[in-house]
Amino acid sequence: MRVILDDLYLCSDCTQVACNGVHGIELLDAEATIKGISMLGQHLVLDFDSETGEGLETFSGTPCDACQSSLAGYRARFAILGE
């Protein structure tokens, strides 16, 4: 597989759903989060360096690429893989 699209930034709610699914969590806007994640596709992967923290922003005003929320806060970088 190769990277189809990268530099996608997701808010904390969308990151949680992308990594763990929707079971047992409460979201601010569950419908927008689930719809946004599903539109990005099934090959969405977290793209960060665990040693340096590059790809994780603790406070950012960048809109979420999944739910489109512009509320400032946590953002994690993701990529979409494909063939």
Backbone bond lengths (Angstrom), bond angles and torsions (degrees), N, CA, C in turn:
res aa  C-N    CA-C-N  psi(-1)  N-CA   C-N-CA  omega(-1)  CA-C   N-CA-C  phi
1 M - - - 1.441 - - 1.524 108.59 -
2 R 1.307 114.97 153.41 1.454 120.03 178.35 1.525 109.23 -130.24
3 V 1.318 116.05 165.62 1.458 121.26 179.69 1.530 108.49 -75.83
4 I 1.318 115.80 122.31 1.465 122.77 177.78 1.520 109.96 -91.12
5 L 1.327 116.16 -42.34 1.462 122.76 -177.91 1.519 107.79 -148.21
6 D 1.327 115.97 134.02 1.459 118.05 178.64 1.528 109.99 -132.48
7 D 1.318 115.71 -175.70 1.463 123.05 -176.84 1.521 112.79 59.34
8 L 1.330 115.96 38.86 1.463 121.46 171.10 1.521 106.61 -91.62
9 Y 1.323 117.34 133.16 1.457 120.65 179.46 1.518 109.66 -116.03
10 L 1.330 115.94 127.33 1.462 122.51 -178.47 1.518 110.42 -114.40
11 C 1.332 115.39 144.12 1.466 121.87 177.11 1.532 109.64 -70.73
12 S 1.307 116.26 175.57 1.472 119.79 -176.77 1.528 112.38 -63.40
13 D 1.339 118.53 -40.09 1.467 120.48 178.91 1.531 110.79 -64.09
14 C 1.320 116.66 -46.81 1.464 120.10 -178.67 1.528 111.36 -68.24
15 T 1.328 117.29 -34.73 1.466 120.62 176.23 1.521 110.18 -62.51
16 Q 1.333 116.21 -43.75 1.459 120.69 -179.89 1.527 110.72 -62.08
17 V 1.330 117.52 -43.70 1.465 120.96 -179.87 1.529 110.33 -69.21
18 A 1.330 117.92 -41.02 1.464 120.98 179.93 1.528 111.64 -62.71
19 C 1.321 116.91 -36.12 1.468 120.55 -177.44 1.522 114.13 -88.15
20 N 1.351 117.66 -33.00 1.462 120.78 -170.53 1.510 115.70 -123.50
21 G 1.320 118.29 -8.44 1.454 120.41 -175.21 1.518 111.02 86.05
22 V 1.324 116.84 -177.34 1.467 121.23 -173.01 1.517 114.96 -99.53
23 H 1.283 118.99 -1.16 1.460 121.42 -174.45 1.527 112.47 -71.68
24 G 1.339 115.41 124.33 1.452 121.48 172.51 1.513 116.59 78.21
25 I 1.330 118.54 16.79 1.458 119.29 178.37 1.523 110.57 -120.81
26 E 1.316 115.41 155.26 1.454 121.23 175.66 1.520 107.96 -110.01
27 L 1.318 116.35 131.40 1.452 121.84 -177.20 1.512 110.66 -118.61
28 L 1.336 116.56 152.42 1.459 120.68 176.07 1.523 110.65 -63.22
29 D 1.316 116.31 -46.47 1.464 121.16 179.94 1.526 108.13 -136.75
30 A 1.322 115.99 79.90 1.462 122.10 -173.75 1.526 112.43 -58.11
31 E 1.326 117.35 -41.41 1.461 120.30 -177.73 1.525 111.69 -62.29
32 A 1.343 117.81 -46.53 1.462 121.25 179.52 1.529 111.41 -65.40
33 T 1.324 116.15 -38.87 1.465 120.42 179.92 1.519 111.29 -64.53
34 I 1.306 117.30 -50.30 1.468 121.36 -178.27 1.523 110.95 -64.39
35 K 1.323 117.08 -43.14 1.469 120.58 178.99 1.526 110.52 -63.72
36 G 1.331 117.08 -44.79 1.466 121.18 -179.49 1.516 113.01 -62.05
37 I 1.329 116.69 -44.64 1.466 121.00 179.07 1.525 110.38 -64.56
38 S 1.318 117.84 -43.04 1.465 120.14 -178.75 1.523 111.53 -66.40
39 M 1.327 118.00 -31.94 1.468 120.49 178.64 1.529 111.92 -71.06
40 L 1.335 117.18 -25.28 1.463 119.91 178.06 1.528 111.66 -76.15
41 G 1.318 117.95 -20.45 1.458 121.37 174.23 1.508 114.39 101.60
42 Q 1.318 114.68 174.56 1.460 121.24 -173.59 1.522 114.59 -84.06
43 H 1.313 118.41 -10.66 1.468 120.62 -177.58 1.523 111.68 -105.35
44 L 1.316 116.36 38.63 1.456 123.37 178.29 1.528 108.18 -83.80
45 V 1.333 116.82 126.45 1.464 120.79 -178.09 1.525 110.44 -129.58
46 L 1.319 115.38 144.07 1.456 122.41 176.01 1.525 108.18 -68.54
47 D 1.332 116.94 134.17 1.460 121.54 -174.37 1.528 109.71 -127.13
48 F 1.328 116.59 82.77 1.458 120.17 178.48 1.515 110.59 -144.20
49 D 1.324 115.55 160.44 1.462 122.10 178.34 1.524 107.88 -97.61
50 S 1.316 117.16 113.34 1.465 121.11 -176.18 1.527 112.76 -68.19
51 E 1.327 118.20 -21.33 1.460 120.64 179.87 1.521 112.40 -82.64
52 T 1.327 117.32 -39.43 1.467 120.65 -177.02 1.523 113.08 -100.92
53 G 1.333 117.10 -19.12 1.458 120.76 -176.49 1.518 113.23 82.91
54 E 1.340 116.83 2.08 1.459 120.01 179.03 1.527 109.34 -62.46
55 G 1.322 116.18 131.16 1.455 121.26 -177.93 1.514 112.71 104.48
56 L 1.336 116.84 -5.61 1.462 122.10 175.18 1.526 108.37 -119.75
57 E 1.309 116.70 127.90 1.455 121.40 177.74 1.523 108.02 -119.15
58 T 1.320 116.84 121.84 1.461 120.00 -176.72 1.519 112.07 -74.92
59 F 1.337 117.97 -25.45 1.462 120.52 177.82 1.516 108.89 -148.89
60 S 1.320 115.94 115.44 1.460 121.26 -176.71 1.517 110.36 -145.08
61 G 1.302 116.37 148.57 1.459 121.81 175.15 1.515 112.40 -98.49
62 T 1.328 117.03 4.87 1.455 122.04 178.78 1.530 109.83 -64.10
63 P 1.344 118.08 129.39 1.469 119.23 178.15 1.534 111.40 -61.91
64 C 1.309 115.85 145.60 1.466 121.74 177.34 1.528 108.72 -69.03
65 D 1.327 116.96 131.72 1.464 121.43 -179.79 1.524 113.04 -76.42
66 A 1.324 118.29 -6.40 1.468 120.62 177.69 1.525 110.61 -101.09
67 C 1.329 117.25 -64.53 1.476 120.66 -175.34 1.518 113.20 -90.38
68 Q 1.328 117.40 -7.95 1.465 124.48 179.72 1.523 113.86 69.48
69 S 1.326 118.81 13.46 1.459 121.82 178.42 1.524 109.74 -63.64
70 S 1.319 116.18 135.56 1.462 120.35 177.37 1.531 111.46 -105.22
71 L 1.347 116.42 8.94 1.457 119.42 176.08 1.526 109.37 -64.97
72 A 1.314 116.58 131.50 1.458 120.31 -179.72 1.522 110.43 -68.49
73 G 1.321 116.45 145.43 1.457 121.75 178.75 1.515 111.55 162.56
74 Y 1.305 115.75 -157.40 1.467 124.70 -178.22 1.532 111.08 -61.63
75 R 1.334 117.04 139.03 1.467 122.32 172.75 1.525 108.30 -138.14
76 A 1.324 115.56 138.37 1.460 122.05 176.23 1.517 108.30 -121.10
77 R 1.320 116.23 140.43 1.466 121.49 -178.33 1.524 110.30 -85.36
78 F 1.315 115.58 134.93 1.458 123.28 179.23 1.517 109.65 -127.71
79 A 1.319 115.44 164.92 1.469 122.96 174.17 1.517 107.65 -137.59
80 I 1.316 115.67 159.49 1.467 121.90 175.70 1.516 107.38 -112.85
81 L 1.332 115.95 128.11 1.462 121.94 179.03 1.517 110.06 -100.22
82 G 1.306 116.14 152.36 1.454 121.57 177.55 1.508 110.41 -161.26
83 E 1.308 115.36 -175.53 1.471 119.36 -178.52 1.498 111.26 -103.82
